[in-house]
Amino acid sequence: MLNMSILDSSTPPLKPAELFVLAALHAAPLHGYGLVQEVATRSQGRIRIRPGNLYRVLDRLLERGLIDVHERASAGDERRTYYRITYLGRRTAQAEAKLLAGVIGELLAI
């Protein structure tokens, strides 16, 4: 695990899809299809992640330590892998949101 985040200035900022995935996982663990739906809803349809792309996003977030795998013990959901945000993921998403809020505030003040 690389443990890179926006909290480390040598790390690139989150991509929009990564930020939306973290936001979706902020409330509760979700599986892949649930993430695709939640990201589309939260972005008002502007970010649509295809399944192949979703797993690349998840792999990057897993590698950076921003999410981890959360297995839900449910008889009907044995095939699904659930993901959850980590403490570092929450801190990173909050730092990214604060940075973006400042930029957006400047743009709205014009």
C-alpha positions in Angstrom: 0.0 0.0 0.0 1.4 3.3 -1.1 -0.5 5.6 1.3 -0.5 8.6 -1.1 -3.0 11.4 -0.8 -3.6 15.0 -1.4 -2.3 15.5 2.2 1.1 14.7 0.6 2.0 17.5 -1.8 4.0 15.0 -4.0 0.9 13.1 -4.8 -1.4 14.2 -7.7 -5.0 15.3 -6.7 -7.9 12.9 -7.0 -9.5 12.4 -10.3 -13.3 13.3 -10.4 -14.3 9.7 -10.5 -12.1 8.9 -7.5 -13.6 11.7 -5.5 -17.1 10.7 -6.3 -16.4 7.1 -5.4 -15.0 8.2 -2.0 -18.1 10.4 -1.5 -20.3 7.5 -2.3 -18.5 5.3 0.2 -18.6 8.0 2.8 -22.1 6.9 4.0 -21.8 3.1 3.7 -19.9 0.2 2.0 -21.1 -0.5 -1.5 -20.4 -3.1 -4.2 -19.4 -2.3 -7.7 -22.8 -1.9 -9.3 -24.0 0.2 -6.3 -21.0 2.5 -6.8 -21.7 3.0 -10.5 -25.3 3.9 -9.6 -24.4 6.2 -6.7 -21.7 8.0 -8.6 -24.1 8.7 -11.5 -26.7 10.0 -9.0 -24.4 12.2 -7.1 -22.9 13.7 -10.2 -26.3 14.2 -11.7 -25.4 11.8 -14.5 -22.2 13.7 -15.5 -19.9 11.0 -14.4 -20.8 7.5 -15.6 -18.3 4.9 -14.8 -18.3 1.7 -16.9 -17.6 -1.5 -15.1 -14.1 -1.9 -16.6 -13.2 1.6 -15.7 -14.7 1.3 -12.2 -12.3 -1.5 -11.3 -9.3 0.6 -12.4 -10.5 3.4 -10.2 -11.0 1.0 -7.3 -7.5 -0.5 -7.9 -6.0 3.0 -7.7 -7.9 3.8 -4.5 -7.0 0.5 -2.9 -3.3 0.9 -3.8 -3.3 4.4 -2.2 -5.0 3.0 0.9 -8.1 5.2 0.5 -10.5 2.3 0.4 -10.4 -1.3 1.5 -12.4 -4.4 0.8 -15.3 -5.0 3.2 -16.9 -8.4 2.9 -20.6 -8.4 3.8 -21.7 -11.7 5.3 -25.0 -12.2 3.5 -26.3 -15.4 2.0 -27.6 -13.8 -1.2 -24.6 -11.6 -1.8 -21.7 -14.0 -1.6 -20.4 -13.1 -5.1 -20.3 -9.3 -4.5 -17.3 -7.5 -3.1 -18.1 -4.5 -1.0 -15.7 -1.6 -0.6 -15.5 0.9 2.2 -13.6 4.2 2.7 -10.7 4.2 5.1 -9.7 6.8 7.6 -7.0 8.1 5.2 -9.7 8.1 2.4 -12.0 10.3 4.5 -9.2 12.7 5.3 -8.1 12.8 1.7 -11.6 13.4 0.4 -12.2 16.1 3.0 -8.9 17.9 2.1 -9.7 17.6 -1.6 -13.2 19.0 -1.0 -11.8 22.0 1.0 -9.4 22.8 -1.8 -12.1 22.6 -4.4 -14.5 24.6 -2.3 -11.9 27.4 -2.1 -11.5 27.5 -5.9 -15.2 27.3 -6.5 -15.8 30.1 -4.0 -13.4 32.3 -5.9 -15.1 31.5 -9.2 -18.5 32.3 -7.8 -17.3 35.6 -6.4 -16.5 36.9 -9.9 
